[in-house]
């Protein structure tokens, strides 16, 4: 039964539970068995909730769309009451910190009926695009354990890709939903800014660049979860327009012929798109044309402006330094003990120290510049009249572990290596637009390659409708990694 369930997406598991062919306890027990079997090799789940999950599955569960379906929570981007929250950080691990409340998104996951079986590994503070924190060790990609599952939602992605569970909570401040989805062969939607609340801990994270949702194996799972959890909460500084109808309805409604631009041209000339990746993007563009859409090679004007990219990176680093310093200070308040250099990784300490040197006016200028860059980028949809942009999710194939550590005399070497990973994803954290990574191809050696689709703000409906078309045209459901339940 456990291995049979591993082949099903969350929607199919929920259907079995509704029909009485599977109980929540059986679903949870099966997920726990798969985690115990696979996790020693993958190191995806770092905090087990097995006892709590069994108790919750045996009791009354909310009658939501995913009642009784096992799920993992990322150990970042939100908390769950009574559970560890360590954010990949040695200081929090040493303190044995436990959260005393649920984030609003966690509450909505509970309301849709999901049962949390564990919390997953993440890079410290989510700063690097590879999940290998010193506090918990690396998570391995189930397609090739020598490679990274990316980050910062790498633990959740590895858990879902390997069949431990079908739903993995994720968050994205520069690509951290889409990058793991790409390298682990999953669907990863970064919602519109304000679509899903990140409170009550904060009104915004990283000046509005962070959005949160899930990684899944099917478009219908992503749409179903978004239907269940979207919406602002009291005091949120951003709201997104409500959908005209349930997102699930978009999957069976053929969209009109859309105007779609596609490009393999990287906005960062130092990070060109590799040939294996470019071939998958071209195949996706051809498939979209075959579906009746108007497709041409095009990109936002600022894409080809290297000065704009350099300025964005400079301002982003100034802002990130301040965010990291503030987060470290907040952790000190949570634990009652100030964070020291011994409690964090070298790049985190270096970023925090740099952030403390950034003046208030410099920080303000950085935020204004990031948002201005976003406004210029968004003109591709508003002024050039495109409905979607298609790009690589990542310009290179999944990378081996160990590439993001500090170098002698350069604690930020990994941060600069990260810049080559995120040129296609980070711009849309600045714009606040929704963007989805779909597993539309693979390298000649069989590693997953994701393709990113980007829509105008508030238009997750278009992304999901076209994603459903591509899921049928270029199916991925039968592809499984070498490490799988």
C-alpha positions as CSV (number, residue, x, y, z in Angstrom):
1,X,0.0,0.0,0.0
2,X,2.8,2.5,0.9
3,X,4.5,2.2,-2.5
4,X,1.2,2.3,-4.3
5,X,0.3,5.6,-2.6
6,X,3.7,7.0,-3.5
7,X,2.7,6.9,-7.2
8,X,-0.4,9.0,-6.5
9,X,-0.7,12.8,-6.3
10,X,-2.4,14.4,-3.4
11,X,-5.7,14.9,-5.3
12,X,-5.9,11.1,-5.9
13,X,-5.0,10.3,-2.3
14,X,-7.7,12.7,-1.1
15,X,-10.2,11.0,-3.4
16,X,-9.4,7.6,-1.9
17,X,-10.0,8.9,1.6
18,X,-13.3,10.6,0.6
19,X,-14.5,7.2,-0.9
20,X,-13.5,5.4,2.3
21,X,-11.0,3.2,0.5
22,X,-8.2,4.7,2.5
23,X,-8.2,6.2,6.0
24,X,-6.2,9.2,7.1
25,X,-4.4,6.9,9.6
26,X,-3.4,4.5,6.8
27,X,-2.3,7.4,4.6
28,X,-0.1,8.9,7.3
29,X,1.3,5.5,8.4
30,X,2.3,4.8,4.8
31,X,4.0,8.2,4.5
32,X,5.9,7.6,7.7
33,X,7.1,4.2,6.5
34,X,8.4,5.8,3.2
35,X,10.1,8.6,5.1
36,X,11.8,6.1,7.5
37,X,13.0,4.1,4.5
38,X,14.2,6.9,2.2
39,X,15.2,9.7,4.5
40,X,18.5,8.2,5.7
41,X,19.7,8.5,2.1
42,X,18.2,11.9,1.2
43,X,18.1,13.8,4.5
44,X,15.0,15.7,3.5
45,X,13.0,15.5,6.7
46,X,14.9,16.9,9.7
47,X,12.1,17.2,12.3
48,X,9.8,14.2,12.6
49,X,6.1,14.7,13.6
50,X,5.2,11.0,13.5
51,X,3.5,10.7,16.9
52,X,1.6,14.0,16.5
53,X,0.6,13.1,12.9
54,X,-0.8,9.8,13.9
55,X,-2.8,11.4,16.7
56,X,-4.1,14.1,14.4
57,X,-5.0,11.6,11.6
58,X,-7.0,9.4,14.1
59,X,-9.0,12.4,15.4
60,X,-11.4,14.7,13.7
61,X,-9.9,16.5,10.7
62,X,-11.3,19.5,8.9
63,X,-13.4,18.4,5.9
64,X,-11.2,20.2,3.4
65,X,-10.1,19.2,-0.1
66,X,-7.0,17.3,1.2
67,X,-8.5,15.7,4.3
68,X,-6.1,13.2,5.7
69,X,-3.3,13.7,3.1
70,X,0.2,13.7,4.5
71,X,2.3,16.8,4.0
72,X,5.7,18.2,5.0
73,X,6.4,21.7,6.2
74,X,9.6,23.5,5.3
75,X,11.7,24.5,8.3
76,X,11.6,28.2,7.1
77,X,8.9,30.4,5.7
78,X,6.5,29.7,8.5
79,X,6.0,28.0,11.8
80,X,3.8,25.3,13.3
81,X,2.8,25.4,17.0
82,X,4.9,23.1,19.2
83,X,7.4,22.1,16.5
84,X,11.0,23.1,16.0
85,X,11.8,26.1,13.9
86,X,15.5,26.3,13.2
87,X,15.7,27.9,9.7
88,X,18.9,25.9,8.9
89,X,20.6,27.7,11.8
90,X,22.9,26.3,14.4
91,X,22.0,28.9,17.0
92,X,18.3,27.9,16.9
93,X,19.2,24.2,16.9
94,X,21.4,24.6,19.9
95,X,18.6,26.6,21.7
96,X,16.1,23.8,20.9
97,X,13.7,26.5,19.8
98,X,10.0,25.5,19.5
99,X,7.4,27.7,17.9
100,X,4.4,28.7,20.0
101,X,1.9,29.4,17.3
102,X,0.9,28.6,13.7
103,X,1.6,30.9,10.8
104,X,-1.6,31.8,9.0
105,X,-0.6,29.7,6.0
106,X,0.1,26.8,8.3
107,X,-3.4,27.2,9.7
108,X,-4.9,27.2,6.2
109,X,-2.9,24.0,5.4
110,X,-4.6,22.5,8.5
111,X,-8.0,23.7,7.4
112,X,-7.6,22.0,4.0
113,X,-7.3,18.8,6.0
114,X,-3.5,18.1,5.5
115,X,-1.6,16.2,8.2
116,X,1.9,17.3,8.8
117,X,4.4,14.4,9.1
118,X,7.6,16.4,9.4
119,X,9.5,19.6,8.7
120,X,12.1,19.7,6.0
121,X,15.7,20.8,5.5
122,X,16.6,24.3,4.3
123,X,19.8,26.4,3.8
124,X,20.4,28.8,6.7
125,X,17.9,31.7,6.4
126,X,17.2,30.5,2.9
127,X,20.1,32.5,1.6
128,X,21.7,30.0,-0.8
129,X,20.1,28.1,-3.7
130,X,21.4,24.8,-2.3
131,X,20.1,22.9,0.7
132,X,23.3,22.0,2.6
133,X,23.2,23.8,5.9
134,X,26.0,23.2,8.4
135,X,23.5,22.6,11.1
136,X,21.7,19.7,9.5
137,X,23.9,18.6,6.6
138,X,23.1,18.3,2.9
139,X,19.8,17.1,1.3
140,X,20.5,14.9,-1.7
141,X,18.6,15.1,-5.0
142,X,16.7,11.8,-5.5
143,X,17.5,11.9,-9.2
144,X,21.2,11.8,-8.4
145,X,22.3,11.9,-4.8
146,X,25.6,13.7,-5.7
147,X,23.6,16.7,-6.8
148,X,21.7,19.4,-5.0
149,X,17.9,19.5,-4.7
150,X,18.4,23.3,-4.9
151,X,17.0,25.6,-2.3
152,X,15.8,27.0,-0.2
153,X,12.9,24.6,-0.4
154,X,15.2,21.7,-1.3
155,X,14.1,19.4,1.6
156,X,10.4,19.7,0.6
157,X,11.3,19.1,-3.0
158,X,13.3,16.0,-2.3
159,X,10.5,14.6,-0.1
160,X,7.9,15.1,-2.8
161,X,10.1,14.0,-5.7
162,X,11.0,10.8,-3.9
163,X,7.4,9.9,-3.1
164,X,7.6,10.4,0.7
165,X,4.7,12.7,0.4
166,X,2.8,14.5,-2.4
167,X,2.7,18.0,-0.9
168,X,5.6,20.0,0.3
169,X,5.3,23.5,1.8
170,X,7.7,26.0,0.1
171,X,8.7,29.6,0.0
172,X,10.4,31.8,-2.7
173,X,12.4,35.0,-2.2
174,X,14.6,34.7,-5.3
175,X,13.5,31.4,-6.8
176,X,13.3,29.1,-3.8
177,X,10.1,27.4,-5.0
178,X,10.9,27.3,-8.7
179,X,14.6,26.2,-8.4
180,X,13.9,23.0,-6.4
181,X,10.9,22.3,-8.6
182,X,13.1,22.5,-11.7
183,X,16.0,20.3,-10.5
184,X,13.7,17.7,-8.8
185,X,11.1,17.4,-11.6
186,X,8.2,19.0,-9.9
187,X,5.6,21.8,-10.3
188,X,6.4,24.9,-8.4
189,X,4.2,28.0,-8.4
190,X,5.4,31.3,-6.9
191,X,2.1,33.2,-6.4
192,X,1.4,36.8,-6.9
193,X,2.6,39.1,-4.1
194,X,-0.1,39.2,-1.5
195,X,-1.9,36.1,-2.8
196,X,-1.0,34.1,0.3
197,X,-0.5,35.7,3.7
198,X,2.9,35.4,5.4
199,X,1.6,36.6,8.8
200,X,1.2,36.9,11.6
201,X,5.0,37.0,12.1
202,X,5.4,39.7,9.4
203,X,3.4,41.7,7.0
204,X,6.0,41.2,4.3
205,X,9.3,39.4,4.0
206,X,12.3,40.8,2.1
207,X,10.3,44.0,1.2
208,X,7.6,41.9,-0.5
209,X,9.9,39.7,-2.5
210,X,8.9,36.5,-0.7
211,X,5.9,34.4,-1.6
212,X,4.9,31.0,-0.2
213,X,2.9,28.0,-1.4
214,X,4.0,24.4,-2.2
215,X,5.9,22.1,-4.5
216,X,3.8,19.2,-6.0
217,X,3.9,16.5,-8.7
218,X,0.8,17.7,-10.6
219,X,-0.8,21.0,-11.8
220,X,-4.1,20.0,-10.2
221,X,-2.5,19.6,-6.8
222,X,-1.0,23.1,-7.1
223,X,-4.3,24.5,-8.2
224,X,-6.2,22.7,-5.5
225,X,-3.9,24.0,-2.7
226,X,-4.0,27.5,-4.0
227,X,-7.8,27.4,-4.0
228,X,-7.7,26.3,-0.4
229,X,-5.1,28.8,1.0
230,X,-5.2,32.0,-1.0
231,X,-6.3,35.3,0.5
232,X,-5.0,38.0,2.7
233,X,-5.2,38.1,6.5
234,X,-5.9,41.1,8.8
235,X,-3.2,43.7,8.6
236,X,-1.5,42.3,5.5
237,X,0.1,45.2,3.6
238,X,-0.5,43.6,0.2
239,X,-3.6,42.0,-1.4
240,X,-4.0,40.3,-4.7
241,X,-7.2,40.4,-6.7
242,X,-9.5,37.5,-6.1
243,X,-9.8,34.9,-8.9
244,X,-12.8,35.0,-11.1
245,X,-13.5,31.3,-10.4
246,X,-11.7,28.5,-8.6
247,X,-8.3,27.8,-10.0
248,X,-9.2,24.1,-10.5
249,X,-11.8,25.2,-13.0
250,X,-9.0,26.7,-15.1
251,X,-7.5,23.3,-15.8
252,X,-10.4,22.2,-17.9
253,X,-11.2,25.5,-19.6
254,X,-9.1,25.9,-22.7
255,X,-7.7,29.4,-22.6
256,X,-8.0,31.8,-25.6
257,X,-5.1,32.0,-28.0
258,X,-2.5,33.8,-25.9
259,X,0.4,36.0,-27.0
260,X,3.4,34.3,-25.6
261,X,7.1,35.5,-25.7
262,X,9.9,33.1,-25.1
263,X,13.6,33.5,-24.6
264,X,16.8,31.6,-23.7
265,X,18.7,34.8,-23.4
266,X,19.9,35.3,-19.9
267,X,19.5,38.7,-18.3
268,X,22.9,38.1,-16.8
269,X,25.5,37.8,-19.6
270,X,27.9,36.0,-17.2
271,X,25.3,33.2,-16.7
272,X,24.4,32.1,-20.3
273,X,21.8,29.3,-20.8
274,X,23.4,25.9,-21.3
275,X,22.5,24.1,-24.5
276,X,20.6,21.2,-22.8
277,X,18.4,23.7,-21.0
278,X,17.8,25.8,-24.1
279,X,16.6,22.8,-26.1
280,X,13.9,22.1,-23.5
281,X,12.7,25.7,-23.6
282,X,12.5,25.6,-27.4
283,X,10.5,22.4,-27.2
284,X,8.1,24.1,-24.8
285,X,7.7,27.1,-27.1
286,X,7.0,24.8,-30.0
287,X,4.4,22.9,-28.0
288,X,2.6,26.1,-27.1
289,X,2.5,27.1,-30.7
290,X,1.1,23.7,-31.5
291,X,-1.7,24.4,-28.9
292,X,-2.8,27.4,-30.9
293,X,-1.0,30.2,-29.1
294,X,0.8,33.1,-30.8
295,X,4.4,32.4,-29.9
296,X,7.4,34.5,-30.8
297,X,10.9,35.0,-29.4
298,X,10.8,38.1,-27.2
299,X,11.7,39.3,-23.7
300,X,11.3,42.4,-21.6
301,X,13.4,45.3,-22.8
302,X,15.3,45.6,-19.5
303,X,16.4,41.9,-20.1
304,X,19.0,43.2,-22.6
305,X,20.2,46.0,-20.4
306,X,23.3,44.8,-18.5
307,X,23.4,48.0,-16.5
308,X,19.9,47.4,-15.2
309,X,21.0,43.9,-14.1
310,X,24.1,45.0,-12.4
311,X,22.2,47.8,-10.6
312,X,19.5,45.3,-9.5
313,X,22.2,42.9,-8.1
314,X,24.0,45.7,-6.2
315,X,20.8,47.0,-4.6
316,X,19.6,43.5,-3.8
317,X,22.8,42.8,-1.9
318,X,22.5,46.0,0.0
319,X,19.0,45.1,1.0
320,X,19.8,41.5,1.7
321,X,22.5,42.5,4.2
322,X,20.0,44.5,6.2
323,X,17.4,41.7,6.1
324,X,19.9,39.1,7.3
325,X,21.1,41.4,10.1
326,X,17.5,42.0,11.2
327,X,16.7,38.3,11.1
328,X,19.7,37.5,13.2
329,X,18.7,40.1,15.7
330,X,15.2,38.7,15.7
331,X,16.5,35.2,16.4
332,X,18.3,36.6,19.4
333,X,15.1,37.9,20.7
334,X,13.3,34.6,20.2
335,X,16.0,32.6,22.1
336,X,16.9,35.2,24.6
337,X,20.6,35.0,23.6
338,X,22.3,37.1,21.0
339,X,23.4,35.4,17.8
340,X,27.2,35.1,17.6
341,X,29.6,34.2,14.8
342,X,29.8,30.7,16.2
343,X,26.0,30.2,15.8
344,X,25.8,30.8,12.1
345,X,27.6,30.0,8.8
346,X,30.4,32.3,7.6
347,X,28.3,33.7,4.7
348,X,25.4,34.6,7.1
349,X,27.7,36.3,9.5
350,X,29.4,38.2,6.7
351,X,26.1,39.3,5.2
352,X,24.8,40.4,8.6
353,X,28.0,42.4,9.4
354,X,27.8,44.0,6.0
355,X,24.1,44.8,6.6
356,X,24.9,46.6,9.8
357,X,27.1,49.0,7.8
358,X,24.3,49.9,5.3
359,X,22.8,53.3,6.2
360,X,19.0,53.8,6.4
361,X,19.1,56.0,3.3
362,X,21.1,53.4,1.3
363,X,18.6,50.7,2.3
364,X,15.7,52.9,1.3
365,X,17.3,53.6,-2.1
366,X,17.9,49.9,-2.6
367,X,14.2,49.1,-2.0
368,X,13.1,51.9,-4.3
369,X,15.5,50.6,-7.0
370,X,14.3,47.0,-6.7
371,X,10.7,48.1,-7.0
372,X,11.5,50.4,-9.9
373,X,13.3,47.5,-11.7
374,X,10.1,45.5,-11.1
375,X,7.9,48.1,-12.7
376,X,10.1,48.3,-15.8
377,X,10.1,44.5,-16.1
378,X,6.3,44.3,-15.8
379,X,5.9,46.6,-18.8
380,X,6.4,43.6,-21.0
381,X,2.9,42.5,-20.0
382,X,1.2,45.9,-19.5
383,X,2.7,47.8,-22.5
384,X,3.9,45.2,-24.9
385,X,0.7,43.2,-24.6
386,X,2.1,39.8,-23.9
387,X,0.1,37.3,-21.8
388,X,3.0,35.0,-20.8
389,X,6.8,34.9,-20.9
390,X,8.5,31.5,-21.2
391,X,12.1,31.1,-20.0
392,X,14.5,28.6,-18.5
393,X,13.9,28.3,-14.7
394,X,17.6,27.8,-14.3
395,X,20.3,28.4,-17.0
396,X,22.2,25.2,-16.1
397,X,21.5,21.6,-15.3
398,X,21.2,20.4,-11.6
399,X,24.6,21.0,-9.9
400,X,26.6,18.9,-7.6
401,X,26.6,19.5,-3.9
402,X,29.5,21.4,-2.3
403,X,29.6,24.4,-4.7
404,X,28.3,27.1,-2.3
405,X,30.6,26.9,0.6
406,X,33.0,29.8,1.6
407,X,36.5,30.0,0.2
408,X,39.6,31.0,2.1
409,X,39.3,34.7,2.7
410,X,36.0,34.9,1.0
411,X,33.0,33.9,3.1
412,X,30.6,35.2,0.4
413,X,31.9,33.0,-2.4
414,X,28.8,30.9,-2.3
415,X,26.6,33.9,-2.5
416,X,28.3,35.1,-5.7
417,X,28.0,31.5,-7.2
418,X,24.3,31.8,-6.4
419,X,23.9,34.7,-8.8
420,X,24.5,32.4,-11.8
421,X,21.5,30.2,-10.6
422,X,18.8,32.9,-10.3
423,X,18.9,35.3,-13.2
424,X,15.6,34.0,-14.6
425,X,13.8,33.7,-11.3
426,X,14.8,36.7,-9.1
427,X,13.4,39.4,-11.4
428,X,9.9,38.2,-10.7
429,X,10.3,38.4,-7.0
430,X,11.0,42.1,-7.7
431,X,7.9,42.5,-9.8
432,X,5.7,40.4,-7.5
433,X,4.3,38.5,-10.6
434,X,3.2,34.9,-10.5
435,X,5.7,32.4,-12.0
436,X,5.6,28.7,-12.3
437,X,8.3,26.1,-13.1
438,X,7.1,23.0,-14.9
439,X,9.2,19.8,-15.5
440,X,9.0,19.8,-19.2
441,X,12.2,18.0,-20.1
442,X,15.5,16.5,-19.1
443,X,19.1,16.5,-19.9
444,X,20.7,13.7,-22.1
445,X,21.7,12.1,-18.8
446,X,18.1,12.1,-17.5
447,X,18.2,15.0,-15.1
448,X,15.1,17.2,-14.8
449,X,14.9,20.5,-16.6
450,X,12.3,23.1,-15.6
451,X,10.7,25.7,-17.8
452,X,9.4,28.9,-16.2
453,X,6.1,30.6,-17.3
454,X,5.4,34.1,-16.0
455,X,2.1,36.0,-16.1
456,X,1.0,39.5,-15.2
457,X,0.3,40.2,-11.5
458,X,-2.8,38.4,-10.4
459,X,-3.0,36.0,-13.3
460,X,-2.3,32.7,-11.8
461,X,-5.4,31.6,-13.7
462,X,-3.5,31.9,-17.0
463,X,-0.4,30.1,-15.7
464,X,-2.4,27.2,-14.4
465,X,-4.6,26.9,-17.5
466,X,-1.5,26.8,-19.8
467,X,0.4,24.6,-17.4
468,X,-2.5,22.0,-17.6
469,X,-2.2,22.2,-21.4
470,X,1.5,21.5,-21.3
471,X,1.1,18.7,-18.7
472,X,-1.0,17.0,-21.3
473,X,1.2,17.9,-24.3
474,X,4.5,17.1,-22.6
475,X,3.6,14.7,-19.8
476,X,5.9,14.1,-16.9
477,X,3.8,12.0,-14.5
478,X,5.5,8.7,-15.4
479,X,9.0,10.0,-14.8
480,X,10.5,8.9,-11.5
481,X,13.9,9.5,-10.0
482,X,16.3,6.7,-9.1
483,X,15.6,7.1,-5.4
484,X,11.8,6.7,-5.1
485,X,9.4,4.8,-2.9
